Amino acid sequence: MPTLATTVDGLRMPNPFVIGSGPPGTNLSVINRAFREGWGAVIAKTVSLDSSKVVNVSPRYAKLHSTDGKEVIGWENIELISDRPFSIWLDEFKRCKDAHPSGVLIASIMEEYRKDSWVEIVERCQDAGVDAFELNFSCPHGLPERKMGAAMGQDPDVLEEVSGWVMGAAKRPVWAKMTPNITHIEDPSRAALRAGCNGLSAINTIRSVMGVNLDTLRPEPSVEGWTTPGGYSSRAVKPIALRMVMEISTLIRKEFPGRSLSGLGGIESGEDAAQFILLGADTVQVCTGVMKFGYECVRPMCDELLAFMAKHGFETLADFKGKSLDYFTTHADLVRRQAERKAAQKAAPKKVVASDAEWSGDEFVKQSDALSRQ
Ligand SMILES: Cc1cc2nc3c(=O)[nH]c(=O)nc-3n(C[C@H](O)[C@H](O)[C@H](O)COP(=O)(O)O)c2cc1C
């Protein structure tokens, strides 16, 4: 019987499914609910020392629906970090650890570009008993105006310096959460790992504009008729998240073996989780998926991941972590491999090659090539 239990950076989890920072971890009562439902760990909503500077607006979500209107496939938010007082959060962290001593509670923290502030927030959260930290270097909206969030995450030098401050104060594992709003995700990733962070999380939301209302001509979400670009999440972002997870895993393998990676972006099923793990993730986070399907979605996700493992004879997550990374290569190498296979096929024309038979797109390409020659 395969097991989902895993230990990452010394954090012992019953399964790799982690609540991603956001509304599903927005106060003690919902965090407790997540532990009761069996989540492997919970990352609370991002906190800062002075919540009075955080002012949210409404509405702050806009959704992209499938053509039949039945499914949400993309989700934009212009929500800021937590607007609840830090003192209340500290009390809730303590009470959460009292109620769930073996539950892995991770504080997501964000501060301005000041060493004292970062050291203070780390020390006060760890005194309250949190098990680990996630550094929010990645919120794409609102906070960058105060040089926080993605504004830090997009500047590898600043990110490395701030990560260094945190590592000097932290007595618990630290993950740095990366923004996808950057050309090369390896650059900030390398900076955080060089500063000593135990691991990375990727990705935060993708800067986006959901759409424009064709009756009012106002972009959405519309706040008093106005908007600001937000962060895109949910199923639609999974291919981009997978690509970035692949790139970070490759970097970790080459330059920082042993560091961890928590993958997220559009995960809604055990099969989604399996794909992130196959590309090198140690744990997987779910944020929008919990808002769409409820905390109980962790149970089918665990069952689906176990079924995938049983099908392939994998007993532990380590048995397949990063296994699909080996199949990435350059385009030139794809050309070479295909030419070799075609040459071999010519030499033995009766042999049907599975990849040809299975790839229906092949026929489409042949036909369009023929048309363009006419
Ligand atoms: C409404 C909303 C609020 C969020 N708030 C935070 C936050 O406070 N801190 C943070 O690090 N990420 C935040 N995120 C980003 C998510 O943690 C996650 O990185 C992103 O949504 C992609 O994963 P998903 O598709 O599973 O949601 C938020 C996402 C949403 C949708």
The ligand as an ORCA input file, in Angstrom:
! r2SCAN-3c Opt
* xyz 0 1
  C      -8.204     35.555     -3.409
  C      -6.757     35.196     -3.322
  C      -5.969     35.723     -2.306
  C      -4.619     35.387     -2.204
  N      -3.867     35.888     -1.176
  C      -2.569     35.509     -1.054
  C      -1.804     35.932      0.061
  O      -2.269     36.620      0.967
  N      -0.492     35.551      0.104
  C       0.080     34.768     -0.856
  O       1.272     34.446     -0.753
  N      -0.650     34.329     -1.903
  C      -1.944     34.674     -2.021
  N      -2.681     34.205     -3.074
  C      -2.021     33.392     -4.116
  C      -2.212     31.889     -3.884
  O      -1.630     31.464     -2.669
  C      -1.585     31.084     -5.033
  O      -0.199     31.381     -5.111
  C      -2.203     31.364     -6.401
  O      -3.561     31.675     -6.293
  C      -2.052     30.167     -7.364
  O      -2.563     28.970     -6.812
  P      -4.090     28.477     -6.994
  O      -4.391     28.414     -8.461
  O      -4.158     27.149     -6.292
  O      -4.940     29.506     -6.311
  C      -4.029     34.513     -3.162
  C      -4.839     33.972     -4.177
  C      -6.184     34.289     -4.256
  C      -7.020     33.668     -5.349
*
